[in-house]
Amino acid sequence: MNRSNNWLRGAVACCALVLVACGSSTGSGGGPKSGTLHMAFVYATTSQNPFQEMASGAAAGAADAGDVDLNETAPSSINGPQEVSQFQAAVRTARDGVAMETLTPDLFVRPLQQAAAGGVPLATVDTVPPVGAKVDLYVGNDNTELGRSLATEIIKQIPVGTTGEVVLGNDIPGLALLSQRLDGMKAVLQEQRPTLTVVGPFDTGSEPTDNYNKWNNTVKAHPNAVAYLGAGASDAVSLSLIQKNTGRRMLVGSCDPDAQALTGVKDGYVAALASPEHWLKGYIAIRLLAEHARTGKPLTQGWWNPGGLIINASNIDEIIARQQNDQSRRQWFAAAATRQLADPGSYLRPMADAK
């Protein structure tokens, strides 16, 4: 089975990006470094599956790199100012490299600039670095394509010529990566099923309780919709629970392999999930930073797109098994991680292309 399922293979010209310097070497002043590497992964919150997945991947990347002291730190709920403080604390000790993920990128322009000026190698994960932040390595999805892939899967169950509403939900309005996923969904629906009426996206909230309550209200307001599609991690969970509580069946699609969302696929409440493969993003970022520190070679520069995966009835048992624990994830992703690190040019594109 092809477990990478990459949608964007970099052009041959992108191979030139592999060894472009970002202007800093190791945090200790340049050249290869022996002994223990001191690194960090800073992320948005410990409370939600996507970020837990990234942290798990980062930890595995540190373990596979060998002799890495990795500090993983995040707020217990989404709190941009608190995450900034944690990032600033991390860069004081993690001088050999810091990977960070945030839902509030605008707050990080100056902190990232200061870390870069201090010689700390940096990579952002999941969220494109803010303009002016002095970060030249980004590991994240083509979110527009992720949304397109989900809608393409969902419309397999919507005959051509069908009329009615398709309801879209956005967990975090204003967050670019979720807006890009929704743009991809809308594009496919308009291209392939033009007789449908796309409504929303409605604010569905990020935290689980808020997400459920908002989706519950949205479903009541649009009870006869043909399909309900979400861009975030909580949507499939909420929509599965709504179906259980009401006894009705709906056509549902969303993103992220949250454990309860996977159960929703298994039980038939969710037709498909588009997984951004968050684990792989955390893993790749830490491995690239560690390689830079160990070898003294320039840090890889550009947008590294590790790809995504559609989860549906055909592969749900395999993915549930993959998601059992950190070790099962590590074993499942091993081949894809090795393949990507051995062939950077196929996964790199210019930072300006990130979407």
Salt bridges, closest charged atoms under 4 A:
GLU53 OE2 - ARG329 NH2 2.95
ASP64 OD1 - ARG330 NH2 2.17
ASP69 OD2 - HIS38 ND1 3.48
ASP96 OD2 - LYS33 NZ 2.87
ASP126 OD1 - HIS278 ND1 4.00
ASP126 OD1 - LYS281 NZ 2.75
ASP142 OD2 - LYS355 NZ 2.53
GLU153 OE1 - LYS156 NZ 2.97
GLU165 OE1 - HIS222 ND1 2.86
ASP183 OD1 - LYS186 NZ 3.79
GLU191 OE1 - ARG148 NH2 3.04
ASP203 OD2 - LYS214 NZ 3.28
ASP210 OD2 - LYS214 NZ 3.55
ASP256 OD2 - ARG181 NH1 3.93
ASP256 OD1 - HIS278 NE2 2.50
GLU277 OE2 - ARG322 NH1 2.93
ASP317 OD1 - LYS266 NZ 2.64
GLU318 OE2 - ARG3 NE 3.36
ASP326 OD1 - ARG329 NH1 3.91
ASP353 OD2 - ARG349 NH2 3.22
